[in-house]
Structures are given as C-alpha cells and as structure tokens.
Amino acid sequence: MPAASSERSIISIFRTAEKADAVVLIAECNEYRALDLVRLKRSMKGSVFVDLRNVYKPNEVIQKGFSYTGVGTAEEAGEEDQ
C-alpha cells in the first residue's frame, strides 16, 4: 500500500473510533498492528478493546488504559481460573 494511502487509513481509524465506547479488531491488516494506543484511547469515550485476532499482547493494551478482551488465548484462560 502506498505511504499516502496507508497514512489516510490510519487517520480514518482514529476518526472512526472517536467517541466510541469500544473498539473491536477483526482483521490482521498491518495498519492495525502498530496503532498508537494512547492516541486511540484519547479519542474514545469508552475504554473497551476487543481483539478478535490476538494481534496485541493483553498487558500492552491494559497498560494504555483499556479493558482488554482477546479470544481463545491461554493467558485469558489462566486469568479466569484465578
């Protein structure tokens, strides 16, 4: 993807998330792998981050102020048992 197009995609991601209660990551596109989580959180009303592709490490997202939910990870299963 050309750089200008990629930059527009990232800007669009943040605009889409403005005042959202939650973000749900459903694709493994490269643009989503290195999101500025602080900027994303700042633009949102809520703090729910649902990662259906397990792109992010839970601790990384939680440290940025999100409530993180991944799908089918061993780490999550261990947390539920505690």
KAVENKA-V481556 format. One line per field, one symbol per residue. ss: DSSP state (~ for helix, > for strand, _ for the rest). A space follows every 50 residues. Layout:
ss = ???
This chain:
ss = __~~~~~~~~~~~~~~~____>>>>____~~~~___~~~~~~~____>>> >______~~~~~____>>>>___~~~~~~~~_
